[in-house]
């Protein structure tokens, strides 16, 4: 019985072996087909093999091939900016007051009305002038603008110095914003600036003053900006200003071109023979997407401006024009 079982077992082995060999043979063409154009394909990648045909080049790759991936280092000036904001208010605002105690004889303007310089606003007659013997004292506008407030009515009794009519100028806007002591003396009074409203409207203006002292409770200095009149903005509108506070001159490269290895930073340079050299560099301040190279790069040296992650020391940079 034992001898019969052994013979039966030996008769089954060729079938199993044939199955394994058949499976390997069936899998072999698939493995070769997936190897593409890489090394180790052997005879399977010979003429007429579709696997050796390069894939279609995308439009981005075509653009990359038209320009060398090399930039010549040169000095430039970069700025760090901070955001400050505030609300627009009229550049001029005059509160016209009663010149003396008395009775309001007339009010010649209303809220929203445009007025010119010298136009009558209101008049005051003496309290004891019951027979109208004296000519009322007339108050005229000291600026051209628009009436913002009228606080008196005819026959009102007023005292000297009482606010009566407020006129706001239409010649422009001012904006006040706060800035930290760290940045307050890095801005230049008189410099041109650009502000933007919440709706995206751009306003060109000038930084006209900086307070000599901070608010000692907050430590913040006050800045005053002036903007010309614009039909696209309105009083009270919030404006955000990108203010340059730190100017730096040097060699700047994109931050994504700097490679970090073992705690140090490297930049891929291209030597005179067109070969790659990994140069250790020391980084300085960052300005947006750019970083200043403080050491390790000289003006006129060439570096890669596109990285693939497959760069290696001594490799020759392909010339797209070749």
C-alpha positions in Angstrom: 0.0 0.0 0.0 2.8 2.4 0.9 4.6 1.6 -2.4 1.4 2.4 -4.4 1.0 5.8 -2.7 4.6 6.8 -3.5 4.1 6.0 -7.1 0.9 8.0 -7.2 2.6 10.9 -5.7 5.4 10.8 -8.2 2.9 10.8 -11.0 1.3 14.1 -9.8 4.6 16.1 -9.6 5.0 16.7 -13.4 1.6 18.3 -13.5 2.4 20.8 -10.8 5.7 21.6 -12.3 4.2 22.1 -15.7 1.6 24.5 -14.2 4.3 26.7 -12.5 6.4 26.9 -15.7 3.4 27.8 -17.8 2.5 30.6 -15.3 6.0 32.0 -15.4 6.0 32.0 -19.2 2.7 33.8 -19.3 3.9 36.4 -16.8 7.2 37.1 -18.6 5.9 39.2 -21.5 4.0 41.4 -19.1 7.1 42.1 -17.0 9.1 43.0 -20.1 6.3 45.2 -21.4 6.2 47.2 -18.1 10.0 47.8 -18.1 9.7 50.7 -20.6 13.0 52.1 -21.8 14.8 51.5 -18.6 18.0 49.4 -18.3 17.7 45.6 -18.0 15.1 45.0 -20.6 17.5 43.0 -22.7 16.4 41.7 -26.1 12.8 42.3 -25.3 13.3 46.1 -25.9 14.7 45.7 -29.4 13.4 47.2 -32.6 9.7 47.1 -33.1 9.0 47.0 -29.4 6.2 49.4 -28.5 7.5 49.6 -24.9 10.6 51.5 -26.0 8.6 54.3 -27.6 8.8 57.6 -25.5 5.5 58.8 -24.1 3.9 62.0 -25.5 5.5 65.2 -24.3 3.2 67.6 -22.5 2.9 71.3 -23.3 4.7 72.1 -20.1 7.6 69.9 -21.0 7.8 71.5 -24.4 8.1 74.9 -22.9 10.8 73.7 -20.5 12.8 72.3 -23.4 12.8 75.6 -25.2 14.6 77.4 -22.4 17.7 76.2 -20.5 16.9 75.5 -16.8 19.7 77.9 -15.8 19.7 81.3 -14.2 22.6 83.7 -13.8 22.8 85.1 -10.3 22.5 88.9 -10.1 21.8 91.3 -7.3 18.3 92.8 -6.8 16.4 94.7 -4.1 13.5 93.2 -2.2 11.1 94.5 0.3 9.4 93.0 3.3 5.9 94.4 3.7 3.4 94.6 6.6 -0.3 95.3 6.4 -1.9 98.3 8.1 -5.4 99.5 7.7 -7.9 102.2 8.7 -11.0 104.1 7.6 -11.0 107.0 5.2 -12.0 110.3 6.6 -12.1 113.7 4.9 -8.8 115.6 4.6 -10.5 118.7 5.9 -13.4 119.1 8.4 -14.4 122.5 9.7 -16.8 123.0 12.6 -18.4 126.4 12.2 -19.3 127.9 15.5 -21.6 130.7 16.7 -19.4 133.9 16.9 -21.4 135.3 19.8 -24.3 134.5 22.0 -27.7 135.3 20.5 -30.6 134.0 18.5 -30.3 132.1 15.2 -31.8 134.4 12.6 -31.4 132.0 9.6 -30.0 128.7 8.4 -29.1 128.8 4.7 -27.9 125.2 4.1 -28.9 121.6 4.7 -27.1 118.3 5.2 -25.5 117.0 2.0 -25.5 120.3 0.3 -22.4 121.4 -1.6 -21.0 124.8 -0.6 -18.2 127.0 -1.8 -15.8 129.1 0.1 -17.5 132.2 1.5 -21.1 130.9 1.1 -23.5 131.8 3.9 -24.2 129.0 6.3 -26.2 130.7 9.1 -26.6 134.0 10.9 -26.9 135.2 14.5 -28.7 138.3 15.9 -28.2 139.8 19.2 -30.5 138.6 22.0 -31.4 142.1 23.1 -32.2 143.3 19.5 -35.9 143.0 19.7 -36.5 145.6 17.1 -33.9 144.4 14.6 -31.8 147.4 14.8 -28.6 145.5 14.3 -27.5 143.5 11.3 -27.2 139.8 12.1 -23.7 138.3 12.2 -23.3 136.0 9.1 -21.1 132.9 9.3 -19.8 131.7 5.9 -18.0 128.5 4.9 -14.3 128.5 5.3 -13.8 125.7 2.9 -15.4 124.3 -0.3 -17.1 121.0 0.5 -20.2 119.3 1.6 -22.4 120.1 4.7 -22.1 117.1 7.1 -24.0 118.4 10.1 -26.5 121.2 10.9 -27.0 121.6 14.7 -29.1 124.7 14.9 -32.5 125.9 13.6 -34.0 129.4 13.3 -34.9 131.0 16.6 -32.6 128.7 18.6 -30.7 130.5 21.4 -27.0 129.8 21.2 -24.0 130.7 23.2 -20.6 131.9 21.9 -18.5 129.1 20.5 -21.4 126.6 20.1 -21.1 124.2 17.1 -23.6 125.0 14.4 -22.6 123.7 11.0 -19.9 121.2 10.0 -18.5 121.2 6.5 -16.2 118.5 5.2 -13.8 119.0 2.3 -14.0 117.1 -0.9 -10.3 117.5 -1.9 -9.2 114.1 -0.6 -9.0 111.7 2.3 -6.7 110.9 5.2 -6.3 107.6 6.9 -4.7 106.9 10.3 -3.2 103.6 11.1 -1.0 102.1 13.9 2.4 100.5 13.6 4.6 98.7 16.0 7.8 100.2 17.4 9.7 97.4 15.7 8.7 98.8 12.2 7.9 102.4 12.9 11.3 103.8 11.9 11.7 101.5 8.9 9.1 103.5 6.9 9.9 106.7 5.1 7.7 109.7 5.5 6.8 110.9 2.0 7.0 107.5 0.4 4.3 106.5 -2.1 1.9 103.7 -1.1 -1.0 101.8 -2.5 -4.1 100.9 -0.6 -7.0 98.6 -1.5 -10.6 98.7 -0.4 -12.5 95.5 0.6 -13.9 95.5 -3.0 -10.5 95.5 -4.5 -10.3 99.2 -5.6 -6.7 100.5 -5.6 -5.9 103.9 -4.1 -2.5 105.6 -4.6 -1.4 107.8 -1.8 1.4 109.1 0.3 2.6 108.5 3.9 2.6 112.1 5.2 3.5 111.7 8.9 4.6 109.5 11.7 3.9 110.3 15.4 7.0 111.4 17.4 5.8 109.3 20.3 4.0 106.1 20.6 0.8 105.4 22.6 2.6 104.4 25.8 -0.1 101.9 26.7 0.0 100.0 23.5 3.5 100.9 22.3 2.1 101.7 18.8 3.0 104.7 16.7 0.5 106.5 14.5 0.9 106.9 10.8 -1.1 109.3 8.6 -1.7 108.7 4.9 -3.3 111.0 2.4 -5.3 110.0 -0.7 -6.7 112.2 -3.5 -10.4 112.5 -4.0 -11.9 109.6 -5.9 -15.4 108.9 -7.1 -14.7 105.1 -6.5 -14.4 105.4 -2.7 -16.4 106.9 0.1 -15.8 108.4 3.5 -15.6 105.7 6.2 -14.5 103.0 3.8 -11.9 100.6 5.2 -8.6 100.5 3.3 -5.7 98.0 3.7 -2.2 99.2 2.9 0.8 97.0 2.1 3.6 99.0 3.6 7.3 98.3 2.7 9.3 98.3 5.9 12.5 96.4 5.2 14.7 97.0 2.2 17.4 94.4 1.3 19.9 94.2 -1.6 21.6 90.9 -2.4 21.4 87.7 -4.3 17.9 86.1 -4.1 16.8 82.7 -5.4 13.4 81.0 -5.1 13.1 79.1 -1.8 12.1 75.9 -3.5 15.4 75.7 -5.3 17.4 75.3 -2.1 17.9 71.7 -1.0 18.3 70.7 2.6 20.6 67.9 3.4 21.9 66.7 6.8 21.1 70.1 8.4 22.7 72.2 5.7 21.4 74.0 2.7 22.6 73.4 -0.9 22.1 75.0 -4.3 22.7 73.2 -7.6 25.2 75.3 -9.5 26.3 74.8 -13.1 30.0 75.0 -13.8 31.7 76.3 -16.9 31.5 72.9 -18.5 27.8 72.6 -17.9 28.1 70.1 -15.0 26.2 70.1 -11.8 27.9 71.1 -8.5 26.1 70.9 -5.2 27.3 74.1 -3.3 26.6 74.6 0.4 25.0 78.0 1.0 24.0 80.2 4.0 20.5 81.6 3.9 19.5 85.0 4.9 16.1 86.7 5.2 13.1 85.5 3.3 11.0 87.8 1.2 7.9 86.1 0.0 9.0 83.2 -2.2 12.5 84.4 -2.4 15.4 83.9 0.0 18.6 85.9 0.2 21.9 83.9 -0.2 24.3 85.4 2.3 27.2 83.0 1.5 28.0 80.4 -1.1 26.8 82.2 -4.3 28.5 84.9 -6.2 27.0 87.3 -8.8 27.5 85.9 -12.3 27.5 82.2 -11.2 24.9 80.0 -12.8 22.4 77.8 -11.0 19.5 75.5 -11.8 16.1 77.1 -11.8 14.1 73.9 -12.1 14.6 70.8 -10.0 13.4 67.3 -10.7 14.8 65.5 -7.6 17.0 63.4 -9.8 20.0 65.8 -9.9 23.5 64.3 -9.2 27.0 65.7 -8.8 28.9 66.0 -12.1 25.8 65.4 -14.3 25.8 67.5 -17.4 22.9 69.9 -17.8 21.0 69.1 -21.1 21.1 71.9 -23.6 17.6 72.3 -24.9 18.9 74.0 -28.0 21.2 71.1 -28.9 
